[in-house]
Amino acid sequence: MRAALVVATLGAATVAVSGSASAAVPSAPTGLSASVSGTSVSLTWTNAANAQGTNVWRDTSTKFWAGGYPNPPPSTYTNTNVPAGTHTYAVANYNGSGQGPLS
């Protein structure tokens, strides 16, 4: 973490403004697993400790779900009406500092 300190001089007055420490982006979620029932795929994972939200991708290039800012963020998702075929899923956590890597 890093803290910011900004000091500005305004005429005869000196004003110090301190910023809060910024958190690191979360690490990748762990333990991603999937189960299939008909045309539904249910995903579960474990979020990073500093996660505030979750993004889920199907076939890696299409972000199709974001669950944000409940505390803790969701760690399950069910994708319904999935088209037939082979699909790849990935999950990433995010917080106020940005998004972490994909699972």
Disulfide bonds with the S-S distance in Angstrom:
none
